[in-house]
Amino acid sequence: MRLARHIPNLLTVLRLAAAPLTAYLLLESRFTIAFAVFAFAALTDAADGYLAKRFNVRTRFGVYLDPAADKLLMLISFVVLTAISIVPLWLTALVVTRDAAIIGAVLVAKYFGLPLDIQPQPLGKACTFVQVSYVTLMLLSLMLNVDLGLLGYGAAVVTAILTLASGLSYGHVWIRALFLRHSRPA
């Protein structure tokens, strides 16, 4: 059981390492290996959460590092796929803006002492699933040397819609926390 306590955090650290490795492999046109590394990293995201809950081994380290590893993997993947002209710039800008806004809201709330506790929401989880699926689809198209055409554009639009909806949902949480702060009696 002692070793089991560290497995979720080890998987998270591996996912952190996978982000720059995926970027390097994409930039070197090693698409099959990049796909394998990204797929492994995506699977570790599901596995570390499951294991932490299953064995009740959640750690403070994991609570902070897990979402950071997720964001790093996705942001690096979107940016590099845009740099090599696979993902449209507008979609990457939306993904980066959403994540920056969420992180910024948390930092501002902490600075001003706002009661903001952003927990994963169903729409946020759906957004993450769709973003991972989109990156996976783009990596598959590179690996198989297939032009996705309209399918790729449609997948980008679906990803954008969920990214925007999720960002607005988290924005609603932030505004509600701000409103609660100002509506409390002095």
MOKARA-V286451 format. One record per pair of residues at least 4 apart in sequence whose ideal C-beta (glycine too) atoms are under 8 Angstrom apart, sorted by the first residue. I is the first residue (numbers start at 1). J is the second residue. Records with the same first field share a line. If there is no record, write none. Layout:
BEGIN
I = J, J
END
This chain:
BEGIN
1 = 5, 55
3 = 7
4 = 51, 55, 57
5 = 55, 57, 59
6 = 10
7 = 11, 48, 51, 57
8 = 12, 47, 48, 49, 51, 52, 57, 58, 59, 62, 66
9 = 13, 48, 59, 61, 62, 65
10 = 14
11 = 15, 44, 47, 48, 51
12 = 16, 44, 48, 62, 65, 66, 69
13 = 17, 65, 69
14 = 18, 40, 41, 44
15 = 19, 41, 44, 45, 48, 69, 70, 73
16 = 65, 68, 69, 72, 73
17 = 21
18 = 22, 37, 38, 40, 41, 44, 73
19 = 23, 41, 69, 72, 73, 76, 77
20 = 24, 76
21 = 25, 37
22 = 26, 34, 37, 38, 41, 73, 76, 77, 80
23 = 27, 76, 77, 79, 80
24 = 28
25 = 30, 31, 33, 34, 37
26 = 30, 31, 34, 77, 80, 81, 84, 142
27 = 80, 83, 84
30 = 34
31 = 35, 139, 142, 143
32 = 36, 143
33 = 37
34 = 38, 139, 142, 143
35 = 39, 136, 139, 140, 142, 143
36 = 40
37 = 41
38 = 42, 73, 77, 135, 136, 139
39 = 43, 136
40 = 44
41 = 45, 73
42 = 46, 73, 132, 136
43 = 47
44 = 48
45 = 49, 66, 69, 70, 73, 132
46 = 50
47 = 51
48 = 52, 62, 66
49 = 53, 66
50 = 54
51 = 55, 57
52 = 56, 57, 58, 59, 62
53 = 58
58 = 62, 63
59 = 63
60 = 64
61 = 65
62 = 66
64 = 68
65 = 69
66 = 70
67 = 71
68 = 72
69 = 73
70 = 74, 128
71 = 75, 99
72 = 76
73 = 77
74 = 78, 95, 99, 128, 131, 132, 135
75 = 79, 95, 96, 99
76 = 80
77 = 81, 135
78 = 82, 87, 91, 92, 95, 96, 131, 135
79 = 83, 92, 96
80 = 84
81 = 86, 87, 92, 135, 138, 139
82 = 86, 87, 88, 89, 91, 92
86 = 138, 141, 142
87 = 91, 92, 134, 138, 156
88 = 92, 156
89 = 93
90 = 94, 160
91 = 95, 156, 159, 160, 163
92 = 96
93 = 97
94 = 98, 160, 163, 164
95 = 99, 131, 159, 163
96 = 100
97 = 101, 167
98 = 102, 163, 164, 166, 167
99 = 103
100 = 104
101 = 105, 167, 170, 171
102 = 106, 118, 167, 170
103 = 107
104 = 108
105 = 109, 116, 118, 170, 171, 174
106 = 110, 116, 118
107 = 111
108 = 112, 114
109 = 113, 114, 115, 116, 174, 177
110 = 114, 116
112 = 181
114 = 177, 178, 181
115 = 177, 180, 181
116 = 173, 174, 177
118 = 170, 173, 174
120 = 124, 125
121 = 125, 166, 169, 170, 173
122 = 126
123 = 127, 162, 165, 166, 169
124 = 128, 166, 169, 170
125 = 129
126 = 130, 162, 166
127 = 131, 162, 163, 165, 166
128 = 132
129 = 133
130 = 134, 158, 159, 162, 163
131 = 135, 159, 162, 163
132 = 136
133 = 137, 155
134 = 138, 155, 156, 158, 159
135 = 139
136 = 140
137 = 141, 148, 152, 155
138 = 142, 148, 152
139 = 143
140 = 144, 146
141 = 145, 146, 147, 148, 152
147 = 152
148 = 152, 153, 155
149 = 153
150 = 154
151 = 155
152 = 156
153 = 157
154 = 158
155 = 159
156 = 160
157 = 161
158 = 162
159 = 163
160 = 164
161 = 165
162 = 166
163 = 167
164 = 168
165 = 169
166 = 170
167 = 171
168 = 172
169 = 173
170 = 174
171 = 175
172 = 176
173 = 177
174 = 178
175 = 179
176 = 180
177 = 181
178 = 182
179 = 183
180 = 184
END
